[in-house]
Amino acid sequence: MFLSLSEIIGLMIEFVVEKSFTTSEDIVWRIVRDVNSIPNYWKGVRELNVKEVGKNVYEGKIRFAFPSSGKVRIIVNDDERLITFEYLDGPIRGYNKVKVSKGKISSEWRVTMSGLLKLIENWNRDHFMEGTEHALERILNAALNSSP
């Protein structure tokens, strides 16, 4: 069965990954909110070149692990312990919201792919989910190995 053009255009990658932890939420949040360390944990981000354009709002270029770049806005909300990656331009559009609360870290994705990447969106969804699981595990491992 083939998808129509309108069905392909409307496809979206949506999922949530959640991990529980017993270490300090303050330490986990400190790692998550460190914009400069994002490529250390999120291996799909090869390079991040952003500057602060407002209080806890960063904008700039993102270079992905696959050979492509885009424009990103990162919003750090300390009150809610939420960091939002808004993919504004490039092969990915939409958002990833990472939240730390009550012994849990979660990542909620809602993005669309552009161009030929849309044709392999199901594979991309699985790949993004696996990458997200690994990123959250790397963050939690770093928190376990950090001192308060």
Secondary structure, 3 states (H helix, E strand, C coil): CCCCHHHHHHCCEEEEEEEECCCCHHHHHHHHHCHHHHHHHCCCEEEEEEEEEECCEEEEEEEECCCCEEEEEEEEECCCCEEEEEEEECCEEEEEEEEEECCEEEEEEEEEECHHHHHHHHHHHHHHHHHHHHHHHHHHHHHHCCCC
